[in-house]
Amino acid sequence: MAGRYFVYPDPQFDQRTDTADALRRLTAALVGHAADDASLARIASWARDVAADVEQGERLERGADYQARRYLDPPPEDGDELISFSDRPVSGPANASALDLRIRREGREAVGVAIFDRRFEASPNRSHGGITAACFDDVMGYVNIIDAVAAYTLELHVRYVAPMPLHVPVEFRARTVERSERRSTVTAEATAPDGTRVGEASAVFAIVAREKFGI
């Protein structure tokens, strides 16, 4: 049965994700709707006060062993939802600045479903190209978790085939097409709900040797 694959489990995952979802809705509303000055001032005051309270808590640090764990942890099972750390910048469910992007393993592929809301609109009714590229990079990066290798993005090429739509689920599908000892090549496509291919990408990842981690 498919589950969630965490590199770093988050004991507050559900609550942190619910909070981030609420903040994503708020920030999308602020971008996409008019509000009077009094409402904006009230929101600003509330946000500063809450931020000051949260900042008193323990600082959360990234795990220094993230890359080494590619060789130490078992890979995800087919069908698993993939979450490296819950507040990952692009796809972290607990990161209020992240996309609404969920990624899972399907065979040897990483498959992401993204909904671009008003926060990411550039030209009318289409996502900003840089956000599209970030989405491709994130989904393609998860292929390395499926392949159980530590790697960094070395090159990323994106072709914008058609406007990237807003407010509908867009599927990003990526897989490794070539791998050597030090390099991995990944390709991906993005498809709108009506079947239109809206983007294509390829990336070269630099593979970090096991020996660097003493493995």
DOMITI-728023 format. One record per residue: residue number from 1; residue in three letters; x, y, z of N, C-alpha, C in turn. Coordinates in Angstrom, 2 decimals. Atoms other than C-alpha are relative to their C-alpha. Layout:
BEGIN
{site NUM; ala; {X; Y; Z}; {X; Y; Z}; {X; Y; Z}};
...
This chain:
BEGIN
{site 1; met; {0.84; -1.20; 0.00}; {0.00; 0.00; 0.00}; {0.88; 1.25; 0.00}};
{site 2; ala; {-0.80; -1.21; 0.11}; {1.37; 3.40; -0.98}; {-0.11; 0.83; 1.26}};
{site 3; gly; {-0.01; -0.86; -1.19}; {2.36; 5.75; 1.82}; {0.76; 1.27; -0.30}};
{site 4; arg; {-0.83; -1.19; 0.13}; {4.48; 8.81; 2.45}; {1.44; -0.38; 0.29}};
{site 5; tyr; {-1.42; 0.26; -0.19}; {8.24; 8.62; 2.05}; {0.65; 1.30; 0.43}};
{site 6; phe; {-0.70; -1.16; -0.53}; {10.04; 11.14; 4.26}; {1.49; -0.31; 0.10}};
{site 7; val; {-1.41; 0.09; -0.35}; {13.79; 11.65; 4.26}; {0.16; 0.43; 1.46}};
{site 8; tyr; {0.00; -0.47; -1.39}; {13.27; 13.63; 7.49}; {-1.44; 0.07; 0.48}};
{site 9; pro; {1.38; -0.05; -0.52}; {9.99; 12.79; 9.26}; {-0.24; 1.27; 0.81}};
{site 10; asp; {0.41; -1.21; -0.72}; {8.13; 15.78; 10.69}; {-1.10; -0.39; 0.98}};
{site 11; pro; {1.02; 0.43; -0.96}; {6.29; 14.99; 13.94}; {-1.23; 0.90; 0.02}};
{site 12; gln; {1.13; -0.93; 0.07}; {4.04; 18.03; 13.34}; {-0.49; 0.18; -1.43}};
{site 13; phe; {0.26; -0.15; 1.43}; {3.52; 17.35; 9.65}; {-1.43; 0.47; -0.30}};
{site 14; asp; {1.39; -0.35; 0.32}; {-0.29; 17.52; 9.61}; {-0.34; 1.42; 0.42}};
{site 15; gln; {0.33; -1.34; -0.46}; {-0.56; 20.67; 11.70}; {0.77; 1.06; -0.76}};
{site 16; arg; {-0.81; -0.97; 0.75}; {2.31; 22.44; 9.93}; {-0.51; 0.14; -1.43}};
{site 17; thr; {0.55; -0.06; 1.35}; {0.82; 21.54; 6.55}; {-1.31; 0.76; -0.03}};
{site 18; asp; {1.28; -0.72; -0.06}; {-2.63; 22.78; 7.56}; {0.22; 1.50; 0.16}};
{site 19; thr; {-0.32; -1.42; -0.18}; {-1.10; 26.07; 8.74}; {0.53; 0.60; -1.29}};
{site 20; ala; {-0.55; -0.50; 1.27}; {0.87; 26.45; 5.50}; {-1.08; 0.13; -1.05}};
{site 21; asp; {1.11; -0.10; 0.96}; {-2.26; 25.73; 3.45}; {-0.82; 1.28; 0.25}};
{site 22; ala; {0.76; -1.21; -0.32}; {-4.10; 28.52; 5.29}; {0.76; 1.26; -0.42}};
{site 23; leu; {-0.80; -1.17; 0.38}; {-1.23; 30.95; 4.70}; {0.11; 0.12; -1.52}};
{site 24; arg; {0.01; -0.06; 1.47}; {-1.06; 30.00; 1.01}; {-1.30; 0.62; -0.50}};
{site 25; arg; {1.29; -0.57; 0.40}; {-4.76; 30.78; 0.72}; {-0.03; 1.51; 0.27}};
{site 26; leu; {-0.02; -1.42; -0.34}; {-4.23; 34.12; 2.48}; {0.84; 0.79; -0.99}};
{site 27; thr; {-0.87; -0.77; 0.89}; {-1.31; 35.20; 0.30}; {-0.56; 0.03; -1.42}};
{site 28; ala; {0.65; -0.02; 1.32}; {-3.15; 34.16; -2.88}; {-1.16; 0.99; -0.01}};
{site 29; ala; {1.10; -0.95; -0.09}; {-6.15; 36.19; -1.70}; {0.52; 1.44; -0.05}};
{site 30; leu; {-0.57; -1.35; 0.00}; {-3.94; 39.24; -1.08}; {0.47; 0.42; -1.38}};
{site 31; val; {-0.44; -0.31; 1.35}; {-2.54; 39.01; -4.59}; {-1.19; 0.16; -0.94}};
{site 32; gly; {1.07; 0.08; 0.98}; {-5.82; 38.25; -6.33}; {-1.25; 0.80; 0.29}};
{site 33; his; {1.22; -0.72; -0.37}; {-8.35; 40.43; -4.50}; {0.34; 1.34; 0.64}};
{site 34; ala; {-0.15; -1.31; -0.62}; {-8.77; 44.03; -3.43}; {-0.44; -0.08; 1.46}};
{site 35; ala; {0.38; -0.11; -1.41}; {-8.92; 44.85; 0.28}; {0.16; 1.45; 0.43}};
{site 36; asp; {-0.11; -1.39; -0.44}; {-9.49; 48.13; 2.09}; {1.21; 0.18; 0.91}};
{site 37; asp; {-1.20; -0.29; -0.77}; {-6.71; 49.85; 4.00}; {-0.08; -0.55; 1.42}};
{site 38; ala; {0.13; 0.49; -1.38}; {-8.09; 48.88; 7.41}; {0.23; -1.50; 0.06}};
{site 39; ser; {-0.20; 1.46; 0.01}; {-8.17; 45.18; 6.49}; {1.47; -0.34; -0.20}};
{site 40; leu; {-1.41; 0.25; 0.24}; {-4.63; 45.31; 5.13}; {0.84; 0.31; 1.24}};
{site 41; ala; {-0.73; -0.35; -1.22}; {-3.39; 47.07; 8.27}; {-0.21; -1.05; 1.08}};
{site 42; arg; {0.30; 1.03; -1.01}; {-5.11; 44.47; 10.47}; {0.79; -1.27; -0.29}};
{site 43; ile; {-0.75; 1.20; 0.38}; {-3.51; 41.61; 8.54}; {1.49; 0.19; 0.28}};
{site 44; ala; {-1.42; -0.27; -0.21}; {-0.07; 43.25; 8.67}; {0.35; -0.05; 1.49}};
{site 45; ser; {-0.26; 0.01; -1.45}; {-0.31; 43.79; 12.45}; {-0.05; -1.41; 0.55}};
{site 46; trp; {0.11; 1.40; -0.45}; {-1.48; 40.22; 13.04}; {1.21; -0.81; -0.43}};
{site 47; ala; {-1.12; 0.79; 0.52}; {1.27; 38.78; 10.84}; {1.28; 0.32; 0.75}};
{site 48; arg; {-1.22; -0.37; -0.74}; {4.02; 40.73; 12.61}; {-0.02; -0.58; 1.41}};
{site 49; asp; {0.10; 0.52; -1.37}; {2.75; 39.71; 16.05}; {0.21; -1.51; 0.05}};
{site 50; val; {-0.13; 1.46; 0.03}; {2.43; 36.03; 15.16}; {1.42; -0.40; -0.36}};
{site 51; ala; {-1.37; 0.31; 0.38}; {5.82; 36.01; 13.44}; {0.96; 0.18; 1.18}};
{site 52; ala; {-0.86; -0.25; -1.15}; {7.44; 37.51; 16.54}; {-0.13; -1.13; 1.03}};
{site 53; asp; {0.20; 1.11; -0.94}; {5.90; 34.76; 18.68}; {0.70; -1.26; -0.50}};
{site 54; val; {-0.58; 1.23; 0.56}; {6.99; 31.94; 16.35}; {1.52; 0.08; 0.02}};
{site 55; glu; {-1.45; -0.17; 0.02}; {10.51; 33.36; 16.11}; {0.66; -0.26; 1.35}};
{site 56; gln; {-0.55; 0.33; -1.32}; {10.93; 32.68; 19.83}; {0.26; -1.50; 0.14}};
{site 57; gly; {-0.17; 1.44; -0.08}; {10.81; 28.94; 19.13}; {1.38; -0.44; -0.48}};
{site 58; glu; {-1.29; 0.57; 0.40}; {13.76; 26.67; 18.46}; {0.17; 0.10; -1.51}};
{site 59; arg; {-0.29; -0.11; 1.42}; {15.39; 27.28; 15.09}; {0.13; -1.40; -0.61}};
{site 60; leu; {-0.07; 1.28; 0.70}; {14.94; 24.40; 12.63}; {1.12; 0.06; -1.04}};
{site 61; glu; {-1.14; 0.04; 0.91}; {18.10; 23.46; 10.71}; {-0.15; -1.15; -0.98}};
{site 62; arg; {-0.04; 1.07; 0.99}; {18.55; 21.41; 7.56}; {0.96; -1.10; 0.46}};
{site 63; gly; {-0.86; 1.11; -0.36}; {20.00; 17.95; 8.13}; {1.26; -0.02; -0.86}};
{site 64; ala; {-1.27; -0.04; 0.73}; {23.67; 17.96; 7.17}; {0.27; -1.30; -0.76}};
{site 65; asp; {-0.24; 1.29; 0.63}; {23.47; 14.30; 6.14}; {-0.97; -0.30; -1.15}};
{site 66; tyr; {1.04; 0.20; 1.03}; {20.82; 14.85; 3.45}; {0.51; -0.81; -1.19}};
{site 67; gln; {-0.50; 0.70; 1.19}; {22.95; 13.75; 0.48}; {0.50; -1.40; 0.34}};
{site 68; ala; {-0.50; 1.32; -0.39}; {24.61; 10.87; 2.34}; {-1.14; -1.01; 0.13}};
{site 69; arg; {1.12; 0.91; -0.22}; {21.19; 9.42; 3.08}; {-0.54; -0.62; -1.29}};
{site 70; arg; {0.39; 0.63; 1.27}; {20.63; 8.74; -0.61}; {0.58; -1.40; -0.09}};
{site 71; tyr; {-0.67; 1.29; 0.06}; {23.06; 5.85; -0.15}; {-0.26; -0.86; 1.25}};
{site 72; leu; {0.20; 0.72; -1.25}; {22.03; 4.89; 3.38}; {-1.46; -0.42; 0.21}};
{site 73; asp; {1.42; 0.30; -0.20}; {18.23; 4.99; 3.33}; {-0.53; -0.90; -1.12}};
{site 74; pro; {0.64; 0.76; 1.08}; {16.10; 2.48; 1.40}; {-0.78; 0.95; -0.90}};
{site 75; pro; {0.75; -0.87; 0.91}; {14.49; 4.01; -1.70}; {-1.50; -0.09; 0.28}};
{site 76; pro; {1.45; 0.05; -0.21}; {10.76; 4.82; -1.70}; {-0.63; -1.17; -0.74}};
{site 77; glu; {0.76; 1.04; 0.67}; {8.20; 2.19; -2.63}; {-0.79; 0.61; -1.15}};
{site 78; asp; {0.83; -0.46; 1.12}; {6.27; 2.43; -5.88}; {-1.33; 0.50; 0.54}};
{site 79; gly; {1.26; -0.60; -0.44}; {3.28; 4.71; -5.33}; {0.14; 0.95; 1.16}};
{site 80; asp; {-0.18; -0.87; -1.15}; {4.74; 6.53; -2.32}; {-0.04; 1.48; -0.39}};
{site 81; glu; {-0.17; -1.44; 0.10}; {4.27; 10.28; -1.95}; {1.40; 0.33; 0.50}};
{site 82; leu; {-1.41; -0.27; -0.29}; {7.78; 11.77; -1.87}; {0.15; 1.37; 0.67}};
{site 83; ile; {-0.22; -1.24; -0.76}; {8.74; 14.37; 0.75}; {1.39; -0.07; 0.61}};
{site 84; ser; {-1.35; 0.06; -0.57}; {12.42; 15.00; 1.39}; {0.00; 0.65; 1.38}};
{site 85; phe; {0.27; -0.63; -1.29}; {11.72; 17.53; 4.16}; {-1.25; 0.85; -0.18}};
{site 86; ser; {1.37; -0.50; 0.13}; {8.31; 18.97; 4.89}; {-0.08; 1.45; -0.44}};
{site 87; asp; {0.03; -1.41; 0.41}; {9.25; 22.62; 4.29}; {0.98; 0.27; -1.15}};
{site 88; arg; {-0.80; -0.17; 1.21}; {11.19; 22.08; 1.06}; {-0.48; 1.24; -0.76}};
{site 89; pro; {0.39; -1.29; 0.57}; {11.23; 25.38; -0.90}; {-1.08; -0.04; -1.07}};
{site 90; val; {0.93; 0.00; 1.12}; {9.26; 24.40; -4.02}; {-1.22; -0.87; 0.28}};
{site 91; ser; {1.10; 0.95; -0.17}; {7.14; 21.41; -3.00}; {-0.28; -0.38; 1.45}};
{site 92; gly; {0.22; 0.37; -1.40}; {7.22; 21.36; 0.80}; {-1.41; 0.32; 0.46}};
{site 93; pro; {1.38; -0.27; -0.43}; {3.64; 20.94; 2.08}; {-0.08; 0.93; 1.20}};
{site 94; ala; {0.00; -0.84; -1.20}; {4.61; 22.72; 5.32}; {0.69; 1.34; -0.23}};
{site 95; asn; {-0.61; -1.29; 0.33}; {6.23; 25.68; 3.51}; {-1.06; 0.89; -0.64}};
{site 96; ala; {1.08; -0.85; 0.49}; {3.70; 28.49; 3.05}; {0.36; 0.72; -1.29}};
{site 97; ser; {-0.42; -0.65; 1.25}; {5.77; 29.93; 0.17}; {0.07; -0.98; -1.17}};
{site 98; ala; {-0.17; 1.01; 1.03}; {5.82; 26.67; -1.76}; {-1.22; -0.08; -0.91}};
{site 99; leu; {1.10; 0.31; 0.89}; {3.71; 25.59; -4.70}; {-0.94; -1.04; 0.64}};
{site 100; asp; {0.87; 1.14; -0.29}; {0.69; 23.35; -4.28}; {0.45; -1.10; -0.95}};
{site 101; leu; {-0.64; 1.01; 0.84}; {2.77; 20.47; -5.64}; {0.19; -1.27; 0.82}};
{site 102; arg; {-0.14; 1.30; -0.64}; {2.53; 16.82; -4.66}; {0.70; -0.95; -0.97}};
{site 103; ile; {-0.84; 0.85; 0.84}; {5.07; 14.30; -5.96}; {-0.07; -1.43; 0.51}};
{site 104; arg; {0.06; 1.42; -0.37}; {4.88; 10.50; -5.99}; {0.89; -0.79; -0.95}};
{site 105; arg; {-0.74; 0.91; 0.85}; {6.81; 7.58; -7.39}; {-0.97; -0.86; -0.80}};
{site 106; glu; {0.72; 0.94; 0.86}; {5.35; 5.69; -10.36}; {1.05; -0.78; -0.79}};
{site 107; gly; {-1.07; 0.77; 0.64}; {7.72; 2.92; -11.38}; {1.32; 0.70; 0.18}};
{site 108; arg; {-1.28; -0.70; -0.07}; {11.02; 4.59; -12.23}; {-0.17; 1.51; -0.19}};
{site 109; glu; {0.26; -1.41; 0.25}; {9.36; 8.01; -12.69}; {-0.43; 0.73; 1.27}};
{site 110; ala; {0.56; -0.92; -0.99}; {8.72; 10.95; -10.37}; {-1.12; 0.76; -0.70}};
{site 111; val; {1.17; -0.63; 0.59}; {5.25; 12.34; -11.04}; {-0.53; 1.05; 0.96}};
{site 112; gly; {0.51; -1.08; -0.84}; {4.18; 15.71; -9.68}; {-1.27; 0.58; -0.58}};
{site 113; val; {1.21; -0.71; 0.42}; {0.79; 17.37; -9.81}; {0.02; 1.35; 0.69}};
{site 114; ala; {-0.11; -1.36; -0.50}; {0.93; 21.14; -9.44}; {-1.23; 0.81; -0.39}};
{site 115; ile; {1.04; -0.98; 0.30}; {-1.77; 23.78; -9.21}; {0.62; 1.38; 0.25}};
{site 116; phe; {-0.59; -1.33; -0.10}; {-0.42; 27.26; -9.92}; {-1.12; 1.00; 0.32}};
{site 117; asp; {1.04; -0.95; -0.36}; {-2.49; 29.86; -8.08}; {0.45; 1.42; -0.37}};
{site 118; arg; {-0.22; -1.38; 0.42}; {-2.62; 33.63; -8.45}; {1.36; 0.56; 0.43}};
{site 119; arg; {-1.31; -0.48; -0.46}; {0.64; 34.09; -6.52}; {1.06; -0.13; -1.09}};
{site 120; phe; {-1.02; 0.31; 0.99}; {2.52; 32.74; -9.55}; {-0.38; 0.47; -1.40}};
{site 121; glu; {0.42; -0.50; 1.31}; {0.65; 34.52; -12.35}; {0.94; 1.10; -0.48}};
{site 122; ala; {-0.84; -1.03; 0.62}; {2.81; 36.57; -14.72}; {-0.85; 0.70; -1.06}};
{site 123; ser; {0.95; -0.46; 1.00}; {1.12; 37.30; -18.06}; {-1.38; -0.51; 0.40}};
{site 124; pro; {1.35; 0.41; -0.44}; {-2.66; 37.05; -17.65}; {-0.28; -1.48; -0.25}};
{site 125; asn; {0.47; 1.38; 0.07}; {-3.85; 33.52; -16.92}; {1.09; -1.03; -0.31}};
{site 126; arg; {-1.07; 0.98; 0.17}; {-0.45; 31.85; -17.10}; {1.07; 0.17; 1.08}};
{site 127; ser; {-1.03; -0.01; -1.03}; {2.28; 30.92; -14.66}; {1.28; 0.68; -0.49}};
{site 128; his; {-1.32; -0.58; 0.29}; {5.61; 32.76; -14.52}; {0.94; -1.11; -0.44}};
{site 129; gly; {-0.91; 1.01; 0.53}; {8.29; 30.93; -16.49}; {1.00; -0.51; 1.01}};
{site 130; gly; {-0.96; 0.43; -1.01}; {10.72; 30.86; -13.57}; {-0.62; -0.97; 0.99}};
{site 131; ile; {0.68; 0.93; -0.89}; {8.14; 29.15; -11.37}; {-0.18; -1.35; -0.68}};
{site 132; thr; {0.09; 1.24; 0.77}; {7.54; 26.60; -14.11}; {1.32; -0.76; 0.03}};
{site 133; ala; {-1.33; 0.63; -0.01}; {11.29; 25.94; -14.28}; {0.31; -0.59; 1.37}};
{site 134; ala; {-0.24; 0.51; -1.36}; {11.48; 25.56; -10.49}; {-0.79; -1.29; 0.24}};
{site 135; cys; {0.81; 1.20; -0.15}; {8.66; 23.02; -10.62}; {0.65; -1.18; -0.72}};
{site 136; phe; {-0.72; 1.05; 0.72}; {10.47; 21.02; -13.29}; {1.22; -0.47; 0.79}};
{site 137; asp; {-1.23; 0.35; -0.72}; {13.71; 21.14; -11.29}; {-0.30; -0.84; 1.23}};
{site 138; asp; {0.32; 0.74; -1.21}; {12.02; 19.91; -8.13}; {-0.44; -1.42; -0.31}};
{site 139; val; {0.48; 1.34; 0.35}; {10.19; 17.01; -9.74}; {1.15; -0.85; -0.54}};
{site 140; met; {-1.12; 0.74; 0.56}; {13.29; 16.00; -11.70}; {1.02; -0.38; 1.07}};
{site 141; gly; {-0.92; 0.31; -1.08}; {15.39; 16.17; -8.55}; {-0.43; -1.23; 0.79}};
{site 142; tyr; {0.50; 1.17; -0.74}; {13.17; 13.57; -6.91}; {0.30; -1.32; -0.72}};
{site 143; val; {-0.41; 1.22; 0.70}; {14.19; 11.09; -9.60}; {1.26; -0.56; 0.64}};
{site 144; asn; {-1.22; 0.47; -0.65}; {17.53; 10.94; -7.79}; {-0.31; -0.79; 1.27}};
{site 145; ile; {0.40; 0.77; -1.18}; {15.75; 9.74; -4.64}; {-0.48; -1.39; -0.43}};
{site 146; ile; {0.44; 1.30; 0.52}; {14.07; 7.00; -6.69}; {1.20; -0.84; -0.44}};
{site 147; asp; {-1.20; 0.71; 0.47}; {17.46; 6.11; -8.23}; {1.00; -0.27; 1.11}};
{site 148; ala; {-0.88; 0.18; -1.16}; {19.10; 6.22; -4.77}; {1.42; 0.48; -0.26}};
{site 149; val; {-1.30; -0.63; 0.18}; {21.93; 8.55; -5.78}; {-0.06; 1.43; 0.55}};
{site 150; ala; {-0.12; -1.39; -0.42}; {23.10; 11.85; -4.31}; {0.43; 0.83; -1.20}};
{site 151; ala; {-0.31; -0.77; 1.20}; {23.14; 14.55; -6.97}; {-0.48; 1.44; 0.15}};
{site 152; tyr; {0.38; -1.41; 0.06}; {22.94; 18.29; -7.61}; {-0.30; 0.37; -1.45}};
{site 153; thr; {0.29; -0.47; 1.36}; {21.42; 20.08; -10.62}; {1.21; 0.73; -0.55}};
{site 154; leu; {-1.13; -0.64; 0.66}; {24.23; 21.00; -12.99}; {-0.47; 0.87; -1.15}};
{site 155; glu; {0.58; -0.75; 1.11}; {22.22; 22.14; -16.02}; {-1.51; -0.27; -0.03}};
{site 156; leu; {1.45; 0.16; 0.14}; {18.50; 22.73; -16.58}; {-0.45; 0.75; -1.25}};
{site 157; his; {0.52; -0.59; 1.23}; {16.85; 23.36; -19.95}; {-1.51; -0.20; -0.02}};
{site 158; val; {1.45; 0.06; 0.02}; {13.15; 24.20; -20.18}; {-0.51; 0.57; -1.32}};
{site 159; arg; {0.67; -0.48; 1.21}; {11.04; 24.54; -23.32}; {-1.46; 0.25; 0.34}};
{site 160; tyr; {1.37; -0.38; -0.31}; {7.77; 26.40; -22.87}; {-0.85; -0.22; -1.25}};
{site 161; val; {0.72; 0.43; 1.21}; {5.51; 24.64; -25.35}; {-1.31; 0.76; -0.16}};
{site 162; ala; {1.28; -0.71; 0.02}; {2.22; 26.36; -24.43}; {-0.15; 0.71; 1.34}};
{site 163; pro; {0.18; -0.69; -1.28}; {0.96; 28.72; -21.71}; {-0.27; -0.97; 1.14}};
{site 164; met; {0.22; 0.83; -1.18}; {1.15; 27.15; -18.27}; {-1.24; 0.51; 0.73}};
{site 165; pro; {1.27; -0.51; -0.53}; {-2.44; 27.39; -16.96}; {0.00; 0.12; 1.52}};
{site 166; leu; {0.20; -0.19; -1.43}; {-3.54; 28.53; -13.53}; {-1.23; -0.77; 0.48}};
{site 167; his; {1.18; 0.51; -0.71}; {-5.94; 26.89; -11.06}; {-0.48; -1.37; -0.47}};
{site 168; val; {0.36; 1.36; 0.42}; {-5.97; 23.45; -12.70}; {1.20; -0.91; 0.25}};
{site 169; pro; {-1.13; 0.90; -0.27}; {-3.86; 20.34; -11.95}; {0.80; -0.31; -1.26}};
{site 170; val; {-0.93; 0.27; 1.11}; {-0.85; 20.09; -14.27}; {0.93; -1.12; 0.44}};
{site 171; glu; {-0.85; 1.14; -0.34}; {1.09; 16.82; -14.33}; {1.40; 0.18; -0.56}};
{site 172; phe; {-1.42; 0.00; 0.38}; {4.91; 16.82; -14.39}; {0.50; -1.43; 0.17}};
{site 173; arg; {-0.44; 1.40; -0.04}; {6.46; 13.45; -15.22}; {1.47; -0.05; -0.44}};
{site 174; ala; {-1.45; -0.02; 0.26}; {10.25; 12.81; -15.08}; {0.60; -1.36; 0.24}};
{site 175; arg; {-0.72; 1.25; -0.16}; {12.69; 9.92; -15.43}; {1.45; 0.16; -0.48}};
{site 176; thr; {-1.38; 0.05; 0.45}; {16.39; 9.15; -15.87}; {0.07; -0.66; -1.37}};
{site 177; val; {-0.16; 0.60; 1.33}; {17.36; 8.52; -19.49}; {1.43; -0.44; -0.26}};
{site 178; glu; {-1.41; 0.39; 0.17}; {21.13; 8.19; -19.12}; {0.74; 0.27; 1.30}};
{site 179; arg; {-0.78; -0.21; -1.21}; {23.56; 7.76; -16.25}; {1.37; -0.60; -0.13}};
{site 180; ser; {-1.38; 0.48; -0.09}; {27.31; 7.46; -15.88}; {0.42; 0.07; 1.45}};
{site 181; glu; {-0.49; -0.02; -1.38}; {29.47; 7.33; -12.79}; {-0.17; 1.37; 0.64}};
{site 182; arg; {0.02; -1.35; -0.57}; {29.43; 11.13; -12.38}; {-1.14; 0.88; -0.51}};
{site 183; arg; {1.06; -0.83; 0.58}; {26.47; 12.39; -14.45}; {-1.28; -0.80; -0.19}};
{site 184; ser; {1.30; 0.61; 0.24}; {22.77; 11.67; -14.73}; {-0.83; 0.97; -0.83}};
{site 185; thr; {0.85; -0.82; 0.86}; {20.45; 12.98; -17.47}; {-1.46; -0.39; 0.22}};
{site 186; val; {1.41; 0.21; -0.30}; {16.76; 13.38; -16.67}; {-0.83; 0.83; -0.97}};
{site 187; thr; {0.92; -0.74; 0.85}; {13.92; 14.40; -18.98}; {-1.38; 0.03; 0.66}};
{site 188; ala; {1.33; -0.14; -0.61}; {10.39; 15.55; -18.11}; {-0.94; 0.72; -0.97}};
{site 189; glu; {1.03; -0.70; 0.73}; {7.12; 16.77; -19.59}; {-1.05; 0.48; 0.98}};
{site 190; ala; {1.13; -0.51; -0.78}; {4.25; 18.84; -18.21}; {-1.23; -0.02; -0.90}};
{site 191; thr; {1.22; 0.19; 0.79}; {0.69; 18.12; -19.35}; {-1.19; 0.60; 0.73}};
{site 192; ala; {1.21; -0.60; -0.55}; {-2.50; 20.12; -18.79}; {-1.12; -1.04; 0.08}};
{site 193; pro; {1.09; 0.98; -0.15}; {-5.77; 18.39; -17.82}; {-0.64; -0.44; -1.31}};
{site 194; asp; {0.61; 0.38; 1.28}; {-7.00; 18.43; -21.43}; {0.94; -0.80; -0.89}};
{site 195; gly; {-0.96; 0.78; 0.76}; {-3.92; 16.49; -22.55}; {1.03; 0.80; -0.76}};
{site 196; thr; {-0.96; -0.86; 0.70}; {-2.04; 19.48; -23.99}; {1.34; -0.02; 0.71}};
{site 197; arg; {-1.34; -0.10; -0.57}; {1.71; 19.30; -23.47}; {0.36; 1.47; 0.09}};
{site 198; val; {-0.26; -1.41; -0.19}; {2.61; 22.67; -21.99}; {1.47; 0.31; 0.27}};
{site 199; gly; {-1.41; -0.24; -0.25}; {6.29; 22.19; -21.21}; {0.82; -1.27; -0.09}};
{site 200; glu; {-0.96; 1.11; 0.06}; {9.34; 19.98; -21.65}; {1.29; 0.47; 0.66}};
{site 201; ala; {-1.25; -0.37; -0.65}; {12.63; 19.90; -19.76}; {0.99; -1.15; -0.05}};
{site 202; ser; {-1.06; 0.98; -0.20}; {15.94; 18.13; -19.52}; {0.99; 0.60; 0.98}};
{site 203; ala; {-0.97; -0.47; -0.99}; {18.54; 18.34; -16.80}; {1.15; -0.98; 0.09}};
{site 204; val; {-1.17; 0.80; -0.30}; {22.03; 17.10; -16.10}; {0.31; 0.18; 1.48}};
{site 205; phe; {-0.32; -0.03; -1.42}; {22.76; 16.20; -12.48}; {1.42; -0.50; 0.21}};
{site 206; ala; {-1.32; 0.45; -0.40}; {26.22; 15.92; -10.97}; {-0.15; -0.97; 1.17}};
{site 207; ile; {0.13; 1.03; -1.03}; {26.36; 12.69; -8.97}; {1.16; 0.09; 0.97}};
{site 208; val; {-1.02; -0.05; -1.05}; {28.23; 12.84; -5.67}; {0.39; -1.43; 0.35}};
{site 209; ala; {-0.47; 1.36; -0.25}; {30.38; 9.76; -5.15}; {-0.23; -0.41; 1.45}};
{site 210; arg; {0.18; 0.55; -1.34}; {29.69; 7.51; -2.18}; {1.23; 0.30; 0.88}};
{site 211; glu; {-1.24; -0.13; -0.76}; {33.33; 7.89; -1.15}; {0.08; 1.35; 0.73}};
{site 212; lys; {-0.04; -1.31; -0.65}; {32.78; 11.57; -0.30}; {-0.61; -0.07; 1.39}};
{site 213; phe; {0.67; 0.14; -1.30}; {30.57; 10.43; 2.59}; {0.60; -1.15; 0.81}};
{site 214; gly; {-0.63; 1.13; -0.70}; {32.87; 7.57; 3.61}; {-0.84; -1.25; -0.01}};
{site 215; ile; {0.89; 1.17; 0.11}; {30.36; 5.00; 2.41}; {0.62; -1.03; -0.94}};
